[in-house]
Amino acid sequence: MQKITMAIPTYWSPPEGTDLREDRVFDHPIPLDQEGTLGRALESLCVLNRSDFSVVLIVASTLDSIENEVIRRVEEICKPFNGKIDISLVHQGNLKNLKEKLLNNNVPLDAYALINLDNYSSVRNMCSLAGDRSGMERCNINEELVKSESFKDIDTRKWLLELRSNWKVLTNAAAGIGIPE
């Protein structure tokens, strides 16, 4: 039986009232000093009580300087669900590990540049790839990826297959297991 994985994007900003120029813009990110809805969403998934179910949280922040705080906040929200839900996090930090591995495997630099959480299209692409953490059989490709003029010379199928073959490294890194050197 194929494991079911739910990818949930979650967007974060500095505490409300902070006057900082953000590095990226997302509609209605959760300010770090507020509860948001992530905990309630995870709580609602506890009723599934399935061993073939996991959640991958795609964690994006509006400001690079708060990235570590955002990761700690999301990990804090996830703590009550340890042992109840199989949860992994994908964030800028562990994407760096994946990017390094792809560079070492001769993935074109143009394709490498697509691996980020800087905008909605990129977050959706990571959600699509998170759909299977160990052996993806299907992948929905975000049309923004293939339409972009900047990346017209990239063999998108080849790039996605290469990314898929390295996905287990990313999700292991997200879980703190076997982080690539």
TORNU-261033 format. One line per 10 residues: their letters; for each residue x, y, z of N, C-alpha, C. Coordinates in steps of 0.001 Angstrom, whole numbers. Example, Ala and Ser with C-alpha at 12.3 -4.5 7.8 and 13.67 -1.06 7.14 Angstrom:
AS	13190,-5690,7800,12300,-4500,7800,13200,-3300,7800 | 12850,-2250,7080,13670,-1060,7140,12900,30,7870
//
This chain:
MQKITMAIPT	843,-1175,0,0,0,0,892,1242,0 | 574,2199,-841,1335,3433,-925,979,4354,239 | 2009,4928,855,1794,5839,1969,1188,7143,1467 | 262,7680,2230,-394,8941,1899,375,10061,2591 | 776,11062,1823,1488,12204,2388,715,13475,2075 | 460,14250,3116,-200,15538,2938,854,16628,3093 | 978,17468,2077,1901,18599,2147,1107,19839,2551 | 1569,20499,3607,893,21688,4110,1885,22851,4103 | 1646,23839,3238,2516,25018,3301,2115,25896,4479 | 3109,26480,5133,2840,27378,6243,3781,28580,6102
YWSPPEGTDL	3209,29773,6176,3929,31015,5896,4025,31852,7162 | 5220,32392,7444,5468,33099,8690,6117,34454,8447 | 5828,35393,9347,6400,36741,9279,6922,37133,10662 | 7661,38253,10744,8101,38726,12063,6890,39044,12944 | 7108,39191,14254,5996,39541,15144,5261,40773,14640 | 3975,40799,14907,3149,41928,14469,3713,43238,15020 | 3697,44253,14175,4191,45563,14573,5676,45760,14315 | 6372,44716,13885,7792,44841,13569,7935,45600,12259 | 8778,46595,12266,8944,47435,11081,10220,47023,10335 | 10136,45914,9604,11268,45418,8831,10849,45238,7386
REDRVFDHPI	11756,45503,6482,11477,45260,5066,11631,43760,4821 | 10566,43138,4382,10575,41689,4207,11274,41300,2909 | 11908,40116,2935,12638,39609,1774,11714,39032,713 | 10551,38579,1141,9566,38011,208,8176,38287,766 | 7192,38283,-101,5837,38646,312,4899,37455,116 | 4160,37141,1160,3099,36138,1108,1847,36773,1701 | 692,36425,1157,-569,36917,1702,-808,36304,3079 | -1082,37103,4039,-1497,36678,5368,-559,35669,6039 | 743,35949,6113,1610,35035,6867,1268,35128,8355 | 1615,34106,9103,1353,34084,10538,2483,34845,11236
PLDQEGTLGR	2168,35903,11975,3215,36587,12747,3749,35637,13829 | 5050,35673,14047,5683,34771,15019,5085,34849,16409 | 4500,35966,16765,3940,36121,18106,2469,35714,18187 | 1961,35073,17137,568,34630,17141,481,33117,16954 | -646,32560,17338,-855,31120,17302,-1049,30583,15888 | -1826,31289,15074,-2098,30789,13732,-2990,29565,13765 | -3073,28882,12653,-3990,27743,12532,-3278,26399,12383 | -1949,26386,12346,-1226,25143,12115,-1522,24088,13183 | -1497,24483,14437,-1782,23530,15514,-3163,22914,15390 | -4149,23736,15069,-5518,23220,14903,-5596,22282,13700
ALESLCVLNR	-4877,22614,12639,-4885,21737,11457,-4297,20382,11807 | -3177,20371,12522,-2562,19102,12911,-3462,18332,13872 | -4092,19036,14789,-5026,18391,15731,-6147,17699,14971 | -6656,18351,13939,-7764,17762,13181,-7327,16505,12429 | -6023,16375,12140,-5525,15186,11434,-5356,13985,12359 | -5321,14221,13664,-5143,13121,14616,-6274,12100,14547 | -7450,12529,14128,-8578,11598,14052,-8374,10535,12967 | -7455,10769,12032,-7236,9795,10960,-6676,8486,11496 | -5791,8571,12500,-5254,7378,13145,-4832,6314,12134 | -4001,6702,11191,-3543,5805,10128,-2028,5675,10197
SDFSVVLIVA	-1534,4477,10001,-80,4279,9975,499,4582,8593 | -353,4681,7579,126,4944,6215,-24,6414,5842 | -7,7290,6840,-265,8706,6627,872,9533,7222 | 1321,10531,6485,2328,11447,7021,2043,12864,6533 | 2684,13810,7207,2525,15220,6871,3911,15810,6621 | 4031,16560,5543,5241,17333,5282,4835,18804,5334 | 5421,19540,6272,5149,20960,6388,6196,21722,5576 | 5731,22515,4635,6608,23362,3829,6625,24717,4530 | 7740,25048,5166,7835,26204,6051,8518,27360,5326 | 7773,28420,5069,8310,29591,4365,8186,30815,5265
STLDSIENEV	9201,31665,5215,9142,32897,6006,9355,34102,5095 | 8849,35228,5553,8950,36451,4757,10299,37144,4921 | 11080,36695,5886,12327,37374,6207,13412,36341,6522 | 14539,36423,5847,15632,35474,6074,16106,35482,7518 | 16146,36651,8127,16708,36777,9479,15864,36085,10561 | 14633,35719,10265,13801,35036,11269,13656,33549,10977 | 14344,33053,9963,14194,31656,9546,14357,30674,10705 | 15409,30821,11506,15630,29891,12618,14523,29986,13667 | 14054,31188,13938,12943,31364,14877,11677,30694,14350 | 11444,30818,13064,10265,30212,12443,10342,28691,12567
IRRVEEICKP	11500,28124,12278,11660,26666,12377,11407,26214,13811 | 11998,26923,14781,11765,26565,16197,10284,26668,16550 | 9618,27707,16061,8184,27901,16354,7362,26751,15783 | 7644,26372,14544,6890,25281,13923,7197,23962,14641 | 8449,23728,14998,8786,22510,15758,8048,22485,17091 | 7931,23637,17738,7204,23751,19006,5727,23390,18815 | 5138,23886,17750,3730,23581,17462,3551,22090,17191 | 4556,21457,16577,4458,20034,16215,4675,19090,17395 | 5348,19543,18474,5699,18671,19601,4531,17852,20155 | 3354,18443,20373,2255,17655,20938,1799,16494,20030
FNGKIDISLV	2249,16507,18789,1794,15490,17839,2843,14401,17590 | 4003,14495,18304,5017,13444,18195,4402,12119,18621 | 4588,11112,17803,4025,9806,18091,2596,9640,17606 | 1939,10733,17266,569,10674,16756,532,10826,15244 | 1384,11718,14732,1442,11992,13290,2913,11998,12879 | 3202,11359,11759,4547,11391,11179,4700,12734,10458 | 5466,13667,11062,5604,15023,10526,7060,15287,10166 | 7275,15825,8971,8589,16298,8539,8467,17749,8139 | 9577,18474,8266,9609,19875,7866,10543,20059,6681 | 10117,20872,5736,10965,21319,4636,11075,22824,4791
HQGNLKNLKE	12312,23319,4878,12540,24748,5056,13831,25128,4346 | 14141,26421,4310,15325,26879,3582,16589,26164,4045 | 16702,25881,5323,17896,25231,5852,18153,23860,5265 | 17123,23006,5233,17376,21679,4691,17311,21650,3167 | 16738,22689,2557,16813,22783,1104,18253,23038,663 | 19035,23723,1500,20450,23958,1188,21186,22635,1046 | 20875,21671,1919,21505,20358,1832,21154,19666,522 | 19897,19753,130,19471,19138,-1123,20166,19819,-2304 | 20228,21123,-2280,20855,21862,-3377,22324,21467,-3532 | 23026,21315,-2414,24428,20901,-2474,24558,19521,-3093
KLLNNNVPLD	23680,18627,-2707,23715,17271,-3266,23436,17301,-4766 | 22477,18105,-5189,22168,18198,-6617,23341,18775,-7403 | 24007,19782,-6834,25178,20347,-7503,26264,19290,-7675 | 26441,18465,-6644,27432,17399,-6711,27058,16320,-7721 | 25776,16285,-8118,25309,15308,-9109,25089,15946,-10475 | 25743,17082,-10697,25745,17751,-12005,24373,18197,-12496 | 23499,18551,-11582,22216,19129,-11986,22507,20537,-12494 | 21942,20934,-13631,22227,22267,-14178,21925,23383,-13171 | 22763,24413,-13175,22590,25525,-12246,21231,26192,-12392 | 20697,26246,-13618,19375,26848,-13816,18302,26059,-13079
AYALINLDNY	18413,24741,-13090,17451,23904,-12375,17652,24046,-10870 | 18896,24090,-10460,19251,24261,-9057,18587,25518,-8485 | 18544,26568,-9285,17976,27841,-8842,16483,27751,-8552 | 15813,26726,-9058,14369,26584,-8852,14014,26027,-7479 | 14999,25519,-6755,14734,24898,-5460,14825,25974,-4384 | 13683,26501,-4004,13638,27545,-2990,12211,27669,-2481 | 12038,28528,-1521,10713,28811,-954,10449,30310,-1005 | 10865,30939,-2092,10816,32388,-2206,9503,32948,-2721 | 8631,32105,-3259,7363,32585,-3808,6371,31431,-3836 | 5132,31749,-4150,4084,30723,-4130,4358,29590,-5118
SSVRNMCSLA	4860,29907,-6297,5134,28859,-7282,6157,27865,-6749 | 7205,28375,-6141,8241,27505,-5593,7706,26659,-4440 | 6906,27261,-3588,6319,26509,-2472,5415,25404,-3017 | 4608,25725,-4045,3748,24693,-4643,4579,23569,-5254 | 5703,23915,-5881,6560,22869,-6440,7083,21960,-5335 | 7490,22524,-4217,7976,21712,-3104,6845,20853,-2539 | 5627,21390,-2507,4476,20593,-2061,4271,19402,-2985 | 4378,19626,-4278,4216,18530,-5238,5267,17466,-5017 | 6502,17876,-4798,7579,16916,-4592,7491,16228,-3239 | 6892,16892,-2269,6763,16294,-941,5741,15177,-919
GDRSGMERCN	4943,15080,-1959,3878,14087,-2013,4337,12659,-1816 | 5587,12403,-2091,6107,11067,-1830,7542,11196,-1381 | 7833,10671,-209,9145,10864,372,10108,9727,105 | 9664,8659,-545,10585,7537,-689,10624,6935,-2082 | 9703,7225,-2929,9719,6651,-4255,8534,7152,-5049 | 8618,8377,-5474,7505,9024,-6134,7131,8305,-7423 | 5879,7987,-7578,5411,7387,-8809,4679,8394,-9664 | 4128,9412,-9034,3436,10468,-9766,3890,11813,-9229 | 3913,12785,-10102,4280,14135,-9681,3512,15130,-10519 | 2807,16016,-9875,2147,17104,-10591,3154,18222,-10774
INEELVKSES	3359,18641,-11997,4318,19697,-12282,3590,21025,-12322 | 4106,21966,-11598,3530,23310,-11589,3812,23962,-12937 | 2768,24412,-13607,2941,25005,-14928,3812,26246,-14903 | 3916,26931,-13766,4786,28099,-13680,6232,27700,-13925 | 6590,26518,-13484,7952,26032,-13649,8288,25860,-15121 | 7400,25269,-15871,7721,24968,-17260,7469,26145,-18192 | 6720,27142,-17773,6438,28293,-18619,7492,29387,-18507 | 8276,29364,-17458,9207,30441,-17200,10236,30571,-18315 | 10331,31751,-18894,11280,32021,-19989,12718,31785,-19535 | 13008,32098,-18279,14367,31947,-17761,14855,30503,-17805
FKDIDTRKWL	13915,29573,-17770,14297,28173,-17666,13856,27349,-18869 | 13680,28004,-20008,13161,27317,-21194,14089,26226,-21707 | 15397,26328,-21442,16344,25338,-21947,16541,24154,-21010 | 15894,24185,-19869,16030,23085,-18920,15120,21938,-19342 | 15653,20735,-19304,14841,19544,-19522,14088,19297,-18207 | 12881,19834,-18106,12121,19811,-16851,11902,18390,-16350 | 11564,17490,-17246,11332,16097,-16835,12592,15498,-16217 | 13742,15708,-16863,15011,15182,-16347,15326,15803,-14985 | 15114,17123,-14882,15387,17797,-13622,14515,17237,-12505 | 13208,17066,-12779,12302,16547,-11748,12652,15105,-11372
LELRSNWKVL	13055,14301,-12358,13461,12925,-12048,14700,12918,-11152 | 15649,13812,-11434,16850,13919,-10600,16475,14387,-9192 | 15603,15369,-9112,15157,15848,-7813,14432,14733,-7067 | 13589,13991,-7782,12861,12885,-7170,13827,11853,-6610 | 14883,11545,-7358,15825,10524,-6901,16569,10980,-5647 | 16634,12287,-5402,17305,12807,-4214,16330,13230,-3128 | 15036,13006,-3335,14032,13483,-2389,14181,12840,-1025 | 14553,11578,-982,14700,10911,308,15778,11600,1153 | 16839,12073,514,17881,12802,1233,17286,14047,1879 | 16467,14780,1134,15855,15993,1664,14941,15685,2835
TNAAAGIGIP	14084,14695,2683,13131,14430,3762,13832,13846,4976 | 14892,13065,4767,15672,12596,5911,16322,13777,6622 | 16845,14727,5833,17442,15916,6428,16377,16708,7182 | 15178,16767,6626,14087,17478,7283,13762,16846,8628 | 13901,15522,8698,13618,14813,9941,14843,14739,10849 | 15990,15292,10365,17213,15255,11162,17940,13936,11071 | 17638,13139,10037,18256,11829,9867,19179,11869,8656 | 20410,11496,8799,21303,11354,7648,21499,12626,6855 | 21703,13735,7522,21912,15001,6811,23185,14870,5984 | 23101,15184,4679,24269,15027,3813,25436,15893,4280
E	26650,15360,4100,27847,16122,4485,28214,17114,3417
//
